[in-house]
Amino acid sequence: MNVTIVPAAAADAKALAVIQKKAFKRLYRIYRDEGSPYLRGADEILKWLEQPDRYVYKIFADGLLCGGIIIFERLENPGEYYLARLYILPEMQRKGIANAAITLCEAEFPNARRWTLDFPADQIANRRCYEKAGYTDTSGRILRFGKNGKKLVLAIYEKNL
């Protein structure tokens, strides 16, 4: 599968928000987390596109728009980046697209010396994807609670270059 990433523009925000909602629906149903990307829309993506420390990319697989990836640059620590969000249409998941998109995205930032990310600690597929991309578990955790009172534990991963 041929995977490419392309910087997003304001005109892409609505399409990316639709894909994001589909991609995070399952996790939202599990955790009912108020910080879930499932609850976010095009307005958030538009806001990020306006900020100089945020990078929004569209992900294509064999020419089909199938996801997005959002990077935050940690301006207080030059060379540190946070992979804030990565999402792929559910029907396109588990095909190596996310892993390829991570590699392509990292190549866009040759000055990077450290990458961090977080995800629900009990999501084994995410864990495998990020470990395959060279990220390691820091043993750090973030704790949040969903609307249903269910605890959401986020694993923190990093990659040092």
N, C-alpha and C positions, 0 to 999 in steps of 0.2 A: 504494500500500500504506500503510495506517495503522499507524504505529509509535508505541508508547508504552513508557515505562519506569515501573516501580513498585518502591519499596523492598522488598527481600527480607526475609523473616522466617526464623526457625529452621526452620519447617515447610517452607520452600522449598529447603533445603540439598541434600537428596537429589536432587530433580529437576534442580537446577542442576548438580550434580556429574555426572549422567548426560549432560546436554547438553554440558558442558565436555569430558568424555571423548571424545564423538563428534566434537566440533569440533577437538580437538587430536590426534586419532589419526594423521592423515596426517603432521603435522609430527614427531610422535614417531617414526614409522617412518623418516623421513628422517635425523633427527639423533641419536636415542637419547639425548637430553639428560636427565640426572637431575633437572634443575629443571623439566621439562616439566609443564604443568598436566594433561596426560594422566595423570600418575601421582598426582595429587592427588584428594582426595575430599570428601565432605560434611563431614568433620571440620575441614578447613581453612576451608571456608566458614563453618561454625559459629563457629570461632575468630575470623574476621574480623568477623562480626556483633557480637561482644562488645566489639570495640575501638572507642573513640570517634573515632579518626582514619581509620577504614575505612568505606566506603560500598559496599554491595552492592545492585545493582538487577537486577530481572528485565526482560528485553526481550520485548515482545509485538509481533507483526506480524499485523494483522487479527484480533486477539484470541487468537492462538495463541502460547503460551510458546515462544520459539525461541532464547533466549540469555540471556547475563548480561554485566554490566559491573561492574568493581570499581575503585573510586577510593581512593587513599591521599591524605590531606591531610598536607602536610609541616609539622608543627607548629613546627619550628625556623625555618621561613620562611613566615609567614602569607601567604596568597594564592597559594601554590604547591601544585599538585596533580599527582599522578602517576596516569595512566590505566594501572593495573597489569594489567588483563586485560579483554579484550573477546572474546566468543566467540558464534558463531551456528551453529545446526545446519547441517551441510554442504549439505543440500538447500535451505536458505534463503539461502545465501551468494550474493553477486554480484547482489543485488536492491536494494541501497541501504539495507538495514536497519541495518547497522553505522554508516554515515555519519549516518543519522537519529538513531540512539541516542546517538552522540557529541554531536551538537548539543543533544539533549534533556538529556543529562547535564550538559553545560557550563552550561546555563541554570539548573540546580539550585544552582549555586555562583556567585552574582553577585559575590562578593568576589574571585573568582579573577583573578589578574593574569598567571599563567603556568601552562601545562600541559606535562607531559613524558610521553613513552612510549617504549617500545622494542619491537622485533620483529626476527625474522630478516631480515637485510639483503637476502637473495636472494629474498624473497617479494614479487614485483612487485605482486600484487593488494593486499597490505597497504599498500605504499608509495602506490599510487594512492588508496586509501581515505583514508588519513591526510592526504595532500596535498590531496585534495578538501575535507577538513574544515578546511583552513587551517593544517595543521602543516607545518613545514619541517625539513629534514635539518640537524642541527647539525654534521655530519661527525664526531661522536663515535662511538666504537665500543666494544662490550663483547665480549670473547672468552671463550667457554666451549667445553668439549670434551664430546662425548657418550660413551656407553659403548663405541661402536664406534670411538672415536678420531677421529671426524669433527669438524672444527672448526665451531663455530657462532658466527657473527659477528652481533651484534645492532646494528641501526642505532638511533640515538637521535634522536628528533624532538621539537620543541617548538612551542608556540604562545604568543606573548605578546599580552596584551590591553591 
